[in-house]
Amino acid sequence: MSPTSRLADLGLTLPSVAVPVGAYVPARRHGDLVTTSGQLPLVEGTLPLTGKVGAEVNAEQARELARTAALNALAAAAEAAGGLDAITGVSRVCVFVASDPAFTAQAAVANGASELLGDVFGDAGRHVRSAVGVAVLPLDSPVEVELTVTLG
């Protein structure tokens, strides 16, 4: 089954790629790899929640936001790759979590992104990952996701 079919089976479609708010591009292809810039969990151009995970945002909400940010990152990667089905696997994921100082479950939040990628790519979606707690993210976003994907 193709990644596009799996995504449809999940009831999802790739969103429009977010327009950069600075001097960078959403994704860049280099040989058989595409690397994305950090993608926020924007839905139709708006952050559904803002604040720190463990304070204003709970871990389950942040997990869902990480899933949304990963979907946005997939959209950016697919655009650079020539379509979602041109992506043959996920190599690396980095999830930044804007965390309250007492919050230590960044890995559980990052699972939202990792599980989506597994659902879309099956075994080819297995990847290495970093889940990093940070003080603040752009626009006060609770999470940000970067991907590196492989191509045919």
Number of C-alpha atoms within 10 A of each C-alpha: 8 15 21 17 13 15 19 13 12 12 8 12 12 17 16 13 20 18 10 11 9 6 5 10 13 22 25 18 17 11 8 12 20 23 23 24 19 20 27 28 26 20 15 10 12 10 15 13 17 16 19 25 28 19 13 12 17 15 19 13 16 27 24 19 28 30 24 24 25 30 27 27 32 29 24 28 30 22 20 21 24 11 15 21 16 17 25 18 24 24 18 18 25 20 28 27 30 27 26 18 13 9 16 15 16 24 18 15 26 30 18 22 26 26 17 20 25 16 17 24 22 16 12 17 22 18 17 12 17 14 18 18 20 16 13 17 18 12 11 14 23 32 36 26 28 26 25 23 24 21 18 10
